[in-house]
């Protein structure tokens, strides 16, 4: 029986980096699930790789077809951005194990849909100052940096990833992501232990 590993953590804890490294680990043989979003595509992103970039009309269609597994939205400084996972045939737990990136809400809703025994969290942490500097550095590479959105995400993370919320979701194991190789090694071992 397959499992879904969901990488969660505050903004700029290195979720994308750990995710990409884990997918290169052939012995884990983890499959991907491409989530959907209504936010604009960023420089360096590719449709169907990081996300399926859709509009709100497509979200409504998929919701009306009862295909949305989990859904969350953020009231950003640029309007409301939706992020969601769709039951579109990508997930086959009879045959494969999967790796995803998400929020606590993502983890909670997907775990509710598939069951606690099949959905496992990989919670990444990094000190606040490191995260803020990473976020600013990433935003500087964009054609039109959105620093106000960086600040909004940073502050929202404090509430979203409160100790109460982590406890409520049964997340006790944490992986410090300051040295990528060290963190990656620990995460790989955790996944192997769960399989």
VOGU-3710 file (C-alpha; in Angstrom, 3 decimals, decimal comma):
1> xxxxxxxxxx> 0,000/0,000/0,000  1,448/3,342/-1,061  1,983/6,448/1,011  1,896/10,180/0,371  4,692/12,182/1,996  3,862/15,865/2,310  6,665/18,356/2,926  5,364/21,177/5,105  6,992/24,165/6,743  7,009/27,918/6,900
11> xxxxxxxxxx> 7,942/29,960/3,858  11,604/29,649/2,793  12,417/26,599/4,920  13,758/24,943/1,781  10,731/22,840/0,887  11,300/23,089/-2,876  14,995/22,246/-2,547  14,409/19,174/-0,364  11,541/18,128/-2,645  13,741/18,235/-5,759
21> xxxxxxxxxx> 16,553/16,310/-4,054  14,156/13,622/-2,795  12,778/13,072/-6,277  16,332/12,368/-7,497  16,710/9,524/-4,971  16,078/6,506/-7,205  15,845/4,065/-4,296  12,821/5,972/-2,933  11,012/5,925/-6,316  8,637/8,706/-5,284
31> xxxxxxxxxx> 6,069/9,965/-7,776  4,868/13,552/-7,971  1,445/15,120/-7,733  1,121/18,421/-9,535  -1,150/20,738/-7,579  -3,222/23,562/-9,042  -3,163/27,310/-8,402  -4,825/30,468/-9,644  -1,808/32,620/-8,814  0,309/33,984/-11,677
41> xxxxxxxxxx> 3,222/31,885/-12,869  6,607/33,064/-11,547  9,788/33,495/-13,534  11,497/30,109/-13,775  8,304/28,085/-13,264  6,812/25,783/-15,889  3,147/24,877/-16,379  2,559/21,315/-15,212  5,823/21,140/-13,254  5,496/23,339/-10,158
51> xxxxxxxxxx> 1,721/23,732/-10,585  -1,106/23,615/-13,063  -1,824/27,336/-13,465  -5,562/27,824/-13,964  -8,171/30,523/-13,535  -11,037/30,660/-11,044  -13,524/29,381/-13,641  -11,546/26,125/-13,921  -11,501/25,829/-10,121  -15,299/26,181/-10,081
61> xxxxxxxxxx> -15,666/23,513/-12,781  -13,491/21,040/-10,862  -15,322/21,816/-7,602  -18,700/21,243/-9,265  -17,399/17,888/-10,549  -16,408/16,914/-6,936  -12,777/16,505/-8,009  -11,142/18,869/-5,514  -9,433/16,858/-2,738  -8,148/19,853/-0,803
71> xxxxxxxxxx> -8,403/23,587/-1,280  -7,014/26,662/0,432  -6,813/30,305/-0,523  -4,895/33,378/0,534  -5,997/36,990/0,419  -2,724/38,410/-0,887  -1,801/41,988/-1,656  -2,531/41,051/-5,306  -5,961/39,522/-4,698  -7,117/36,042/-3,735
81> xxxxxxxxxx> -4,887/33,147/-4,822  -6,239/29,606/-4,651  -4,157/26,442/-4,242  -5,730/22,997/-4,529  -5,239/19,316/-5,249  -7,449/17,564/-7,775  -8,528/13,935/-8,000  -7,472/13,817/-11,649  -5,942/10,330/-11,837  -2,452/11,306/-10,697
91> xxxxxxxxxx> -2,615/9,346/-7,403  -2,649/5,509/-7,408  -1,763/4,301/-3,907  -2,138/0,675/-4,939  1,020/1,011/-7,014  3,108/4,003/-5,954  4,392/6,282/-3,178  4,129/10,041/-3,659  5,840/13,252/-2,621  4,060/16,591/-2,318
101> xxxxxxxxxx> 4,651/20,048/-0,864  1,921/21,776/1,086  0,683/23,653/4,114  -0,755/22,219/7,311  -4,201/22,640/5,750  -3,023/20,645/2,719  -1,687/17,897/4,941  -4,836/17,821/7,085  -7,264/17,655/4,149  -5,285/15,083/2,159
111> xxxxxxxxxx> -4,874/12,942/5,275  -8,640/13,147/5,840  -9,298/12,113/2,222  -6,815/9,199/2,024  -6,460/8,219/5,705  -3,896/8,800/8,466  -1,992/5,603/7,716  -1,322/6,672/4,121  -0,341/10,339/4,551  2,882/11,276/6,381
121> xxxxxxxxxx> 4,318/14,756/7,156  7,900/15,894/6,606  8,091/19,104/8,653  11,016/21,413/7,809  12,271/24,248/10,001  14,819/27,053/9,719  15,475/30,107/11,936  13,284/33,121/11,221  16,153/35,370/10,120  17,412/32,735/7,667
131> xxxxxxxxxx> 13,927/32,318/6,221  13,441/36,054/5,760  16,781/36,484/3,989  16,021/33,503/1,726  12,607/34,971/0,860  14,035/38,361/-0,007  16,783/36,775/-2,121  14,235/34,713/-4,032  11,996/37,712/-4,608  14,908/39,833/-5,892
141> xxxxxxxxxx> 15,195/37,423/-8,839  11,654/38,145/-10,018  11,008/40,660/-12,788  8,613/42,524/-10,502  9,517/41,728/-6,887  6,542/41,574/-4,516  8,100/42,350/-1,145  4,755/43,111/0,487  3,684/39,537/-0,280  6,912/38,232/1,279
151> xxxxxxxxxx> 6,021/40,105/4,466  2,420/38,873/4,438  3,548/35,233/4,059  6,170/35,619/6,760  3,639/36,950/9,284  0,929/34,470/8,286  3,330/31,586/8,897  3,571/32,495/12,578  -0,145/31,802/12,985  -0,454/28,942/10,492
161> xxxxxxxxxx> 2,450/26,965/12,001  1,757/27,702/15,648  2,666/25,020/18,167  -1,060/24,430/18,731  -1,652/23,774/15,024  1,338/21,453/14,779  0,143/19,507/17,804  -3,437/19,345/16,498  -2,103/17,746/13,295  0,066/15,252/15,174
171> xxxxxxxxxx> 3,322/16,725/13,878  6,095/16,071/16,378  9,132/15,232/14,245  11,037/18,233/12,877  13,882/18,503/10,393  16,210/21,505/10,710  17,145/22,671/7,213  20,302/24,727/7,617  22,727/22,320/5,965  20,986/20,757/2,982
181> xxxxxxxxxx> 22,934/17,478/2,888  22,459/16,841/6,603  18,725/17,586/6,470  18,253/15,560/3,301  19,979/12,531/4,814  17,647/12,588/7,824  14,544/13,015/5,666  15,571/10,139/3,382  16,012/7,877/6,403  12,613/8,911/7,758
191> xxxxx> 10,922/8,064/4,461  12,684/4,683/4,297  11,496/3,935/7,834  7,893/4,698/6,823  7,862/2,560/3,685
//
